[in-house]
Amino acid sequence: MKILRFISALLVLCFLFPAALFAQTAIPSASGKRHKRIVIRNSTVVDGSGKPAAGPFDIVVENDLVTQIVSIDPVAAKEGKPKRPAAGDLEIDASGKYVLPGLINLHGHTHDERGGKPQPVEYCMKMWLACGITTVRDAWASKKVLAWRDQSAINGIASPRIFAYGGFTDAPSPTNPEAARERVRELKQAGYDGIKLYTVDRDIMQAMMDEAKKLGTRVAHHVGVEETNAWDDIKFGTTSIEHWYGIPDAAIESGRQNFPAGYNYNNEVDRFRYAGRLWREANWERLMKVLDGMVEAGVAWNPTLDIYEASRDLQRAQTNPAFAEYLHPVLEEYFKPNPANHGSYFIGWTSTDETFWKENYRIWMKALFEFEKRGGVIGVGEDAGFIYQMYGFGLIRELELHQEAGFHPLKVIQHTTSNNAMILGEESRLGRVRVGFKADLIVVNGNPLENFKVLYPTGIEVIRDGKVVKTGGIEWTIKDGIPFHAPTLAAEIRDMVIKARQR
């Protein structure tokens, strides 16, 4: 009888502490290496579909795929019948932790320089991985990015998976419809995964979109203040509108924002100052028709709320506590007000400008929330490397801003996982914790549904037994079945920053 009680107690103990039963739990030395079989034990899962968290589950990764998700039944464990997957080459104990799909960054820039000064591309890539990002759509990729994409695909470099979108208006910019078609063909032949469109006349856009459709090429449109607006994206079938220009413009009754006579779009102080007054000029009823048109045409919206946030609170942006350890000095220099650097426009910025931008955000967020209510697909991207946003940190801040816009945390996670995968055309293999999908997963020390700040490499502080305890952070970022130990990556980044500052 004593032996039976001992065995029963041992089985319950193994249910609570599965690493004791199976192979040695994961250690940092396993980081960045391919393992034939990984088992994540006792996890609470947010699967990316929008449904609530559930668990505990054992998740089996074999090579680069999720092959099993096994629900662990506590009652069966007490009865001596735990049905657990066999041991893996690598075991990750996720007791008390949350497992999510790897985050997808729909608007990234893979930088190896800022303002003409070299900045290690490893800094950018490791920042993304440390923040749980397993896939990046590079929104205006150079030929160097194509090479990095291919290296990432074979784990030649520590990097998220990259979808490289080539710039349609790279010099020499197409000046007629036939040249537009030829540029689309050139980008396709060069191996780009899609096209980034910016500032274009209507006849050229029509030709390039027609050619892109023929070749099955997706298009992300950063609509500027130009001849085209969201109605053209609706008509021609753009995949996604980046940021938000073009949407309120299409709902202004006069047809054009009320710019002052001295306004110069190429002067970024002018450009961003009056961008902060755009949403208030849109007619709400007309705007709803624009949103309905986008929904009907299947045009997704990637708002990048984070990248303009400095405009509504400059002091907050400039004094981010994470800068102390994670801001590379080359990027720090680029952020300083300088008309030569795109996005470094805070020269003579006023409290009046911030007040307009705060109103801009209220209307913008209300429109974004309404867009999803009407059936629209919302994505998540950061556009970091500009305007006081660091790589990876910008995406997590974007999640917080989607929550501020009114979305439930489960929907926010859906935006940056399964929604982003859909916008990329990869919804059958990315963006979900699901059997048969790519093993892109993150193991989080804490509950992101309660606090998105647990995703930051800086972690959070809580009070336990009257003492301040540091916790949070992503423990493992698994990309394509390859585990990266996020705290190790974060330490490497901090060391990189220290050495760069010493130089």
N, C-alpha and C positions, 0 to 999 in steps of 0.2 A: 504493500500500500504506500509506504514511504517513497519507494522508487517511482511509482506512478505519479505521486504528487510532485516529485522532483522533476520528472520529465515534462509534466504539464506546465510547471512554473518556468522551465527552461524554454519551452515553446513560446509562451507569452513574452518572456524576456527577449527572445529573438525577433518577435513581431515588433516590439517597441524599439529594439536596437538591432536592426537587420545587419549592420556591418559586422556585428559579432559573429554572425552565422556564415556570412559569405566571405568573399575575397577581401583583401585589404582595401580600406576606403581610399578614395582619390587623394593624392598628394600633389603639391605644386610641380614636382618633377615630371608629372604626366602631361603637363601643359604643352600644347602645340604639336602633339604627336598623334598619329593615327593608331587607333585601337580597334581590334577586330570586333570586340563586343564590350559595350558599356552598359551598366545597369544603374539606374537612378532609383534609389529606394525610398519608399514612404513619403512621396511628394504630394503636395496639394497643387492641383493643376488648374490653371486658367488657359483654356485651349485656343482662344483667339476668335471663336465664333460669336462671342457676345453672351454666351450662357454663363451661369454662375460658376464659381470655383467649386471643385469637388476633390475628394481624396479620402484616404491615402491611396496612391497608386505606385506600382513599380513600373518603370519605363525602360524598355530594352532597345538599345541602339546597336545595330549590326552594320559595320562599315559606315555608310553615309545615310542610312534609313532608320526610321522608327519602325520596329518590327512587332513589338508587343506593348500594350498598355494594360496592366493587370490590376484590377481592383483588389485591395487587400481587405479581407473580411475579418474584423476583430473577433467575432463570435467563432468563426472557424478556427482561428488561432488558439482560442481558449479550449476548444475541443480537440486540439492536437492535430488539426487538419489544415495547416497553412499551405496554400498553393502558391508558392513563390517561384518566380523564374530562376533558372540556374544562375550560378555565379558568372560574373563578367570578368574580362581581363582587367577592367577598371570598374570599381564600385564607387558611387557617389551617394553619400548619406544625405538625403534631403529632408530628414525629420525636422518639422517646424519651419520648413522653407517652402517657397512657392516656385513652381516651374511654369514658364510662359514660352510661347514661340519666340524665337529670336526676333528682335525688333528690326523693322525695315525702315530705312531712311530714304524717303522718296525724292529728296532734293539735297544731295550732298555735292561737295567739291573736293576732289582728291588733290590737295595742294602740296607741292614741294618747294614753294617759294611764296613770299608775300611782298609786294612792292618791289619786286626785282631782287630781293635778298633770299638766299637759300634757306629753306626750312626742311628738316628731314621728313620725307613722306611717311616714315615709320611713326612719327609723332601723330600725324593725322589718323593713320590706320589703327594704331594701338589705342588711341583715345576712343575711337568708335567701338572696338571690341570690348574695352573696359566698361563701356556704357551699355553693353548688351546688344549692340547692333551687328547683325549677321549678314545683312544685305544692304547695299547702297546703290541708288540710281544716281550716277554722276551726271549732273544736269549741265553739260557743256564740256564734254570730255576731250582732252587732247589725245594725240597719238600715243603719248606716254601712258595714258590711262588704259589704252587697249592692251599694252604690254603688261601693266600691273594686273589688269583683269585676268589675263591668261595665266599669270604666275599664281594668283590667288586660287584659281580653279584647280591647280595641282598642288596646293599648299606649299608653293615655293616661297611665299612670304606670309607673314602674319597679317591678314587683312580680311575684312568682310568680302563676301561675294559682290562683284561689281557689275552693274548694267551700265554700259557706256553710251550716253546719248550725245551724238555729235552736233556741233553748232551749225545751224543752217546758214546763218549770216556771217560766218567767218569770211575774212577777206580772201579773194574779191567777192563781195556780197552779190548774189544774183540780182540783175536789174531788169529782167523780163521773164515771162512765163517759161520759155524754153530753157533758159539758164536755170530757172528754179527746178524744173524737172531733172535736168542734168545733175544739179547738186544733190538731189535726193538719191539718184542712182550712184553717184560717187560715194556718198556716205554709206550706202548699203554695201557697195563693193569693198569698201575699206574695212568692213566688219563691225560697224557700229550697231548697237542693239536698238537704237531709236534715234529720234531727232529732237533737239531743243530749238524752238522757234522764238525769235525775239524781234520786235519792231519791223513790221513788214507791211507793204501795200496789199490791197485786197486782191488784185489780179494775180500777184505773185503767190500769195497765200493759197488761193484757189488752185493754182497749177501744182504747187508743191504738195498740197493735201491730197489732190487727186492721184498724183504719182505715188505718194506714200501709201495710200490705200491699195493701189495695184501691187505694191511690193510687200504688203503686210507689215509696214513699219509704223510703230506707235510714235505719237508726237506730243511733247509737253510744250505748252505755249505760255511763255512769260509775256503777257500782253502789256505793252507800254502805252503811253499816251500817243495814239497813232490813228491811222485811218480805220483799222479794224478794232473790233471789240467782241464781247461775248456772243453777240448775234452771229458773227462770222464763225466762231468756234462751233456754235450750234449748227449752222448751215453746212460747214465743211467737215464736221465730225472729228474735232480734236480729241485726243485721249484725255488730257487733263489740262486745266488752267492752273498755272502756278501763281502763288501769291493772291492778288485780288484785283489789280488793275483790269479794266475791261468789263468787269461785272457791274459795279455801280455806274460806270461811264455809260453803259447801255441803257440805264434807267433814268438818265437826266433829261428832263423835258426839253431843254433848249438844244440838246444834242452835244453840248460841250461844257465842261466845268468852267466856272466863272473866274478865269485867271486874270490877274492884274495886267495892265498894259506892259509892264517891264519884265514879265515872267520869261525865264529862259530854262527850258527843260534840261538842257545840258549843264546847267549850273545846279549841282546836287543840293545845295542849300534851298534854292527855289523849289526844285523838284520834290524833295521830301517834306518841306514846309507845307506846300499846298496839297500834297497827297493826304496830309492829315485833315484836310477839309473836304475831301471828296465824298465820303459816304453820306454826309448830311445833305448833300445836294441831290441825291438820288430820290426819285419818287417811289414810295414803298409799293404802291400797286403795280407800277411798271417793273419794279425789281422782282416782284413775285412772278411776273410773266417771264422774266429772264431766267429765274431759277427753274420754273416749270419747263422752259425750253431746254435747259441743260439736262434736266432729268430725262426728258423724253428722248433727247439725242444721245444719252449715255456719256455726257461730258462730266468727268470727275473734277473735284475741286481739292487742290492741295494748298491750304491757306498760308502755311509758314508764319503763323502768328508770332513766333519767337523773334524773328529777325528784325521786326520793326519796333520791338518793345522798348528799346532805348529811347525812342521818340516820345514816349509818354512818361518816362521816368529815367532821365539820363543818369542821375546820381546812383540809382540802384544798379544800372547796367555797368557803370564804371567801377563800382566797389564790390563786385562779386567776390565773396571770401575765397572761392575756389581758385581765383587767379594767383593767390600766393604760392600755390604748389604746382598748378597745372598749366599756367599760361606761358607759352614759349615766348622768349623776348622778341623774336622776329614778328610774331603775331601781335604782341603788345605794341610794338612800334607802329605796325600797320593800323591798329585801331585808333591811334591818336589823330585828332582833326587835321586833315591834310587834303586839299582839293585834288591832289594827284592820285589819291587812292579811293577806289569806288567804295561808297558806304561810309566814308570817314568825313561826314558832312556837318558835324556839330560845331559850327562856327557862328557865334551869335545866337545860339539856341535859347529860347525864352520860356518863361512859365506860360505865356500865352500859347506858344507852340505845343507845349505839353498838354495844356487844357483841351485844345482842339483834337489832339491825338487820343486823349482819353475818351472823348466823345466818339471819335472814329472807331475805337475798339468796341465800344458798347453796341454801335449799330452793326459793325462788321460781324461780331459774335452772334448777335441776334439773327442776322441773315444766314450765317453758317448753320445755326441750329435749325432754322426754318428749312434750309436746303435738305438736310437729312430727313426732317419730318415729311417732306414731300417726295421722298424716295431717292434723293441724291446720294452719291458715293463720295465720302470724304477721306482724303489721305493725310499722311503726316510726313513732313520733311522739315529740315532745320535751316538749310542755306548757310551753314556756319563757315567761319573764316572771315566773316564780315561783321561789322556793327556790334562788337563786344560779345559775340557768341562763339564759344569754343566748340570744336568738333565733339559730337556725342552729348556733351552737356546741353547743347542747343536742342537736341531731339527730346531729351527728358523734360526740358523746360516747355517744349511744345505740348507734351502730354498734360502738364499742369494747366496750360492755357486752354486746351480743349475742355478740361474739367471746368475751368472758370467760365467758359462759354455755355455751360449747362449740361454737358454730356456726362452720363454715368461713367465711372472708371472702367467698367466692363466694355462700354462702347468705345472709350478712348483707346483701350488696348486693341479692340477690334480694328479701329482706324489704322493703327500702326503695324498691324500684322496681316489679317486676312484681307482687309480692304486694300492695303498697299500691294499685296500680292495680286489681287484682281486687277488693279490699275497697270501692273507690270505684265499682265497676261500669264501669271505664274500660279494662279489659284489652285491648280491641281497638284502642286508639289510644295508650295511655300505658304507660310503664314498661319499654320495650324499645328497644334500638338495632336497628331493623328497618325494611325498606323498607315504605312505606305508613303508618308511624306518625308521630305528631307529632314535629317536630324539637325535642325536649327533650333536650339533650345537655350534658355537661360535659367539658371538656378539662383534664386534671389533670397538673401538673408532678411526676410521680413515680408510683410504683406503690402504689395504695391496698390492693392485696391483701397487700402486704408490711407496710404501715404506714398505718392509717387517719388518722394525724396529718397526712399530706400534704394532707388535705382542708381543714384549718383555714386561715383567712386568715393566721394567724401563721406558717404554714409550719413547716419543721423545720431543724435544723442537722446537717450531716454533716462528716466530716473527709476532705478530698481533698488529696493531696500534702502531708500534714502541716499543712494549714490548715483552719480552721473556715469552712465555706461555708454560707450560708443558701440553702435551696431549698424546693421544695414549693409548696403552694397551688394553688388552681384558677385557671387562666388565663382560660378562657371559660366562662360559663354561658349556654347557648343555650336560650331559652324560647320555644316556639311559633315557632321560626325566627328569633328576634331575638337577636343576640349581645350579651351584656353582659360587658365586660372586668372580671373580678373584682378584679384589683389596683386598678383605678381606683375601683370601688365601695368597696373597703376603705379607700382613701385618703380618700374623701369621708366615710365613717363616722368615721374618726379625727378628721378636721377638725370634724365635727359635734359630737363628744364634747368636743374641746378648747374650742370656742366655748361650749358649754353649761356647762362647768365655769367658764369665765371669767365668765359671767353670774351 
